[in-house]
């Protein structure tokens, strides 16, 4: 079954809204390097995932949209807006997307990892980021567009679009649950050992750069961050549940997957 007719037949108002955004300056972010085959979409699952007619689930690289409510949980702010906007973009492209696969082909859930483009070569993740409907994320080795996607996010942030209308970050000391988070706080201590580079925050959080990823970072910069305020993003893990946290150690762990996930707050 193809992409739903209801999505193909977008309202005139919706189509006008899409066309105006397509021609905004934000559309210059992350253009396609060349023509890509356009593949039919069966369903837009959420703000960063689509399912193709051939059965593959595609997780868009570089974008983390707010989560839709599941298992009794409420939607995160702008989750439904992100899903609807992605559906609009797919519908405006005749229900299709062009895909540029990542260096890592699949995630741990078996989803195909790829960048998505319309027939005109516009990067769909960058559109959503520039409209404030998701966070830019970078996970090695799929970081080819990390810089331009962060630029798209910065455009939304400076204009206070979407989720940037309010400060969406948490203070490190206020962290209470696992999952994706944008966090601000002060680095209390930096240490390197066989487990990698560890940045202990003021509060119940520690950041970690795995040994295999250290070469992607500027080690001197990392080791000099003690006492500095930083903004970090990524998927927080509860070490108490896995039994990794020893007595006196931080409960929460955030693995740094790319230098683009950490920024010194000036």
Buried (B, 14 or more C-beta within 10 A) or exposed (E): EEBBEEBEEBEEEBBEBBEEBBEEEBBBBBBBEEEBEBBBBBBBBBBBBBBBBEEBBBBBBBBBBBBBEEEEEEBBBBBBBBBBBBBBBBBBBBBBBBBBBBEEEBBEEEBBBBBBBBBEBBBBBBBBBBBBBBBBBBBBEBBBBBEBBBBBBBBBBEBEBBBBEEEBBBBBEEBEEBEBBBBBBBBBEBEBEEEBBBBBBBBBBBBBBBEEBBEBBEEEEBEEBBEBBBBBBBBBBBBEEEEEBEEEBBBBBBBBBBBBBBBEEE
